[in-house]
Amino acid sequence: MAAPPPASSAAVAARSARSTRGAERERHAPRQAPLRVVPARRGASLLRRLFSLLPVLMVVGALLVVVGGQAMLANGQVRMAGIESKLATEQILHRQIELAVSKLETPPRIVQTATGTLGLVHPATVTQLPYTSLTTPLPTPSVTPAAPPATATSSTTPSTTTATTAPGQ
């Protein structure tokens, strides 16, 4: 085995300076209190943790409720915008149909269709019907029963009915 190399004088001086600085630090450093392991109090610390987390959980829950409410509100607004769009479209269609009906209801167009397509003619004379009160009851018409058929081979005759006319007709 080989002997360790001789130490240089600079290395020896550095070692001695370090050792004297360490000794000075030990003299001036405050003494630390002895540390010991303390058993954990589970019940009290768990309750404390629960009470310290309770406000945080309440705030988080309240924020979730607000976010849910905002989402429902936004969904309702989207549905309402869609319904309003459909309503506007249907209102425009309704106006167009009303315009088409009003054009079809004009008297000149009705007369033209009646005389042209349907082949109706203007009457030579116009007869006005007399006024009849709706509160005055009309007499019941008298009806004669039909005669029974004489034989099965003979032809049947149609029955006749007679009606009386009300005065003023």
GROMACS elastic network, one bead per residue, 0.5 to 0.9 nm:
[ bonds ]
;  ai    aj funct       b0    kb
    2     5     6  0.87327   500
    3     6     6  0.86753   500
    4     7     6  0.85408   500
    7    10     6  0.82907   500
    7    11     6  0.65407   500
    7    12     6  0.67092   500
    8    11     6  0.54126   500
    8    12     6  0.64557   500
    8    13     6  0.88086   500
    9    12     6  0.51268   500
    9    13     6  0.61839   500
    9    14     6  0.87124   500
   10    13     6  0.51221   500
   10    14     6  0.62447   500
   10    15     6  0.87207   500
   11    14     6  0.51664   500
   11    15     6  0.63041   500
   11    16     6  0.87541   500
   12    15     6  0.51809   500
   12    16     6  0.62981   500
   12    17     6  0.86888   500
   13    16     6  0.52194   500
   13    17     6  0.61835   500
   13    18     6  0.86839   500
   14    17     6  0.51219   500
   14    18     6  0.62459   500
   14    19     6  0.87068   500
   15    18     6  0.51798   500
   15    19     6  0.62774   500
   15    20     6  0.87453   500
   16    19     6  0.51033   500
   16    20     6  0.62216   500
   16    21     6  0.86659   500
   17    20     6  0.52051   500
   17    21     6  0.61918   500
   17    22     6  0.86431   500
   18    21     6  0.51592   500
   18    22     6  0.61945   500
   18    23     6  0.86528   500
   19    22     6  0.51501   500
   19    23     6  0.62778   500
   19    24     6  0.87360   500
   20    23     6  0.50663   500
   20    24     6  0.62419   500
   20    25     6  0.86926   500
   21    24     6  0.50717   500
   21    25     6  0.62181   500
   21    26     6  0.86985   500
   22    25     6  0.50845   500
   22    26     6  0.62857   500
   22    27     6  0.87798   500
   23    26     6  0.51638   500
   23    27     6  0.64027   500
   23    28     6  0.89034   500
   24    27     6  0.51938   500
   24    28     6  0.63900   500
   24    29     6  0.85475   500
   25    28     6  0.52688   500
   25    29     6  0.57325   500
   26    29     6  0.53188   500
   26    30     6  0.82272   500
   26    31     6  0.89401   500
   27    30     6  0.82016   500
   29    32     6  0.88879   500
   31    34     6  0.89555   500
   32    35     6  0.84438   500
   40    45     6  0.82649   500
   41    44     6  0.59051   500
   41    45     6  0.60897   500
   41    46     6  0.84841   500
   42    45     6  0.53501   500
   42    46     6  0.59246   500
   42    47     6  0.85179   500
   43    46     6  0.53336   500
   43    47     6  0.62717   500
   43    48     6  0.86445   500
   44    47     6  0.51666   500
   44    48     6  0.60860   500
   44    49     6  0.85530   500
   45    49     6  0.59978   500
   45    50     6  0.84604   500
   46    49     6  0.50568   500
   46    50     6  0.61164   500
   46    51     6  0.86339   500
   47    50     6  0.50177   500
   47    51     6  0.61947   500
   47    52     6  0.85148   500
   48    51     6  0.51363   500
   48    52     6  0.60213   500
   48    53     6  0.85204   500
   49    52     6  0.50015   500
   49    53     6  0.60191   500
   49    54     6  0.84279   500
   50    53     6  0.51547   500
   50    54     6  0.59432   500
   51    54     6  0.51174   500
   51    55     6  0.75071   500
   52    55     6  0.67257   500
   52    56     6  0.76607   500
   53    56     6  0.52256   500
   53    57     6  0.61205   500
   53    58     6  0.86205   500
   54    57     6  0.50938   500
   54    58     6  0.61123   500
   54    59     6  0.86598   500
   55    59     6  0.61617   500
   55    60     6  0.85789   500
   56    59     6  0.51761   500
   56    60     6  0.61881   500
   56    61     6  0.85504   500
   57    60     6  0.50660   500
   57    61     6  0.60133   500
   57    62     6  0.85070   500
   58    61     6  0.50385   500
   58    62     6  0.60566   500
   58    63     6  0.85511   500
   59    62     6  0.50698   500
   59    63     6  0.61466   500
   59    64     6  0.86021   500
   60    63     6  0.51213   500
   60    64     6  0.62082   500
   60    65     6  0.87062   500
   61    64     6  0.50570   500
   61    65     6  0.62553   500
   61    66     6  0.86833   500
   62    65     6  0.50902   500
   62    66     6  0.62535   500
   62    67     6  0.86543   500
   63    66     6  0.50174   500
   63    67     6  0.61106   500
   63    68     6  0.85331   500
   64    67     6  0.50402   500
   64    68     6  0.60734   500
   64    69     6  0.85275   500
   65    68     6  0.50755   500
   65    69     6  0.61258   500
   65    70     6  0.85954   500
   66    69     6  0.50624   500
   66    70     6  0.61340   500
   66    71     6  0.85858   500
   67    70     6  0.50869   500
   67    71     6  0.61557   500
   67    72     6  0.86668   500
   68    71     6  0.50707   500
   68    72     6  0.62405   500
   68    73     6  0.85955   500
   69    72     6  0.51204   500
   69    73     6  0.61155   500
   69    74     6  0.85879   500
   70    74     6  0.60741   500
   70    75     6  0.85096   500
   71    74     6  0.51314   500
   71    75     6  0.61091   500
   71    76     6  0.85902   500
   72    75     6  0.50577   500
   72    76     6  0.61680   500
   72    77     6  0.86326   500
   73    76     6  0.51037   500
   73    77     6  0.62179   500
   73    78     6  0.87102   500
   74    77     6  0.50303   500
   74    78     6  0.62348   500
   74    79     6  0.86951   500
   75    78     6  0.51504   500
   75    79     6  0.62956   500
   75    80     6  0.86039   500
   76    79     6  0.51177   500
   76    80     6  0.60558   500
   76    81     6  0.85631   500
   77    81     6  0.60756   500
   77    82     6  0.86136   500
   78    81     6  0.51460   500
   78    82     6  0.63420   500
   78    83     6  0.87455   500
   79    82     6  0.51410   500
   79    83     6  0.62537   500
   79    84     6  0.86334   500
   80    83     6  0.50282   500
   80    84     6  0.60459   500
   80    85     6  0.85205   500
   81    84     6  0.50615   500
   81    85     6  0.61652   500
   81    86     6  0.87074   500
   82    85     6  0.50879   500
   82    86     6  0.63248   500
   82    87     6  0.86072   500
   83    86     6  0.50761   500
   83    87     6  0.60544   500
   83    88     6  0.86289   500
   84    88     6  0.61600   500
   84    89     6  0.86239   500
   85    88     6  0.52065   500
   85    89     6  0.63304   500
   85    90     6  0.87153   500
   86    89     6  0.50887   500
   86    90     6  0.61605   500
   86    91     6  0.85717   500
   87    90     6  0.51002   500
   87    91     6  0.60581   500
   87    92     6  0.86439   500
   88    91     6  0.50805   500
   88    92     6  0.63005   500
   88    93     6  0.86982   500
   89    92     6  0.52702   500
   89    93     6  0.63476   500
   89    94     6  0.86972   500
   90    94     6  0.60351   500
   90    95     6  0.86120   500
   91    95     6  0.62111   500
   91    96     6  0.86486   500
   92    95     6  0.51797   500
   92    96     6  0.63199   500
   92    97     6  0.87416   500
   93    96     6  0.51081   500
   93    97     6  0.62385   500
   93    98     6  0.86507   500
   94    97     6  0.51195   500
   94    98     6  0.61249   500
   94    99     6  0.85976   500
   95    98     6  0.50747   500
   95    99     6  0.61860   500
   95   100     6  0.86617   500
   96    99     6  0.51247   500
   96   100     6  0.62662   500
   96   101     6  0.87215   500
   97   100     6  0.50174   500
   97   101     6  0.61685   500
   97   102     6  0.85710   500
   98   101     6  0.51062   500
   98   102     6  0.61080   500
   98   103     6  0.86288   500
   99   102     6  0.51177   500
   99   103     6  0.62651   500
   99   104     6  0.87062   500
  100   103     6  0.51727   500
  100   104     6  0.63252   500
  100   105     6  0.88018   500
  101   105     6  0.61797   500
  102   105     6  0.51123   500
  102   106     6  0.66977   500
  103   106     6  0.57676   500
  103   109     6  0.81229   500
  104   107     6  0.86034   500
  104   109     6  0.67373   500
  104   110     6  0.75002   500
  105   108     6  0.87737   500
  105   109     6  0.72594   500
  105   110     6  0.68896   500
  106   109     6  0.55297   500
  106   110     6  0.64588   500
  106   111     6  0.89344   500
  107   110     6  0.50611   500
  107   111     6  0.61616   500
  107   112     6  0.85368   500
  108   111     6  0.51892   500
  108   112     6  0.61024   500
  108   113     6  0.86477   500
  109   112     6  0.50469   500
  109   113     6  0.61575   500
  109   114     6  0.85389   500
  110   113     6  0.51961   500
  110   114     6  0.60579   500
  110   115     6  0.86211   500
  111   114     6  0.50534   500
  111   115     6  0.60719   500
  111   116     6  0.82294   500
  112   115     6  0.53739   500
  112   116     6  0.56864   500
  112   117     6  0.78406   500
  113   116     6  0.51735   500
  113   117     6  0.52444   500
  113   118     6  0.64954   500
  113   119     6  0.84512   500
  113   120     6  0.89231   500
  114   117     6  0.60779   500
  114   119     6  0.62996   500
  114   120     6  0.55060   500
  114   121     6  0.79937   500
  115   118     6  0.60020   500
  115   121     6  0.59336   500
  115   122     6  0.81211   500
  116   119     6  0.55200   500
  116   120     6  0.74915   500
  117   120     6  0.83183   500
  122   125     6  0.88246   500
  123   126     6  0.66795   500
  129   132     6  0.89411   500
  130   168     6  0.86221   500
  130   169     6  0.78848   500
  132   135     6  0.88943   500
  132   136     6  0.83058   500
  132   168     6  0.84417   500
  132   169     6  0.86754   500
  133   136     6  0.57826   500
  133   137     6  0.86464   500
  134   137     6  0.73203   500
  137   140     6  0.89953   500
  138   141     6  0.87662   500
  138   165     6  0.88698   500
  138   166     6  0.65013   500
  139   164     6  0.80093   500
  139   165     6  0.82897   500
  139   166     6  0.68279   500
  140   163     6  0.85027   500
  140   164     6  0.83695   500
  141   162     6  0.74627   500
  141   164     6  0.60125   500
  141   165     6  0.83458   500
  142   161     6  0.76663   500
  142   162     6  0.63721   500
  142   163     6  0.57926   500
  142   164     6  0.72574   500
  143   160     6  0.81886   500
  143   161     6  0.52532   500
  143   162     6  0.59772   500
  143   163     6  0.71277   500
  144   159     6  0.81635   500
  144   160     6  0.70917   500
  144   161     6  0.58756   500
  144   162     6  0.73040   500
  145   159     6  0.72861   500
  145   160     6  0.80646   500
  145   161     6  0.80281   500
  146   149     6  0.89515   500
  146   157     6  0.86808   500
  146   158     6  0.76682   500
  146   160     6  0.71779   500
  146   161     6  0.88058   500
  147   150     6  0.86204   500
  147   157     6  0.83777   500
  147   159     6  0.73246   500
  148   156     6  0.87926   500
  149   152     6  0.71504   500
  149   154     6  0.78111   500
  149   155     6  0.81964   500
  149   156     6  0.62501   500
  149   157     6  0.81348   500
  150   153     6  0.86791   500
  150   154     6  0.71602   500
  150   156     6  0.85197   500
  151   154     6  0.55142   500
  151   155     6  0.83694   500
  152   155     6  0.78899   500
  152   156     6  0.88192   500
  165   168     6  0.85673   500
  165   169     6  0.67900   500
  166   169     6  0.60097   500
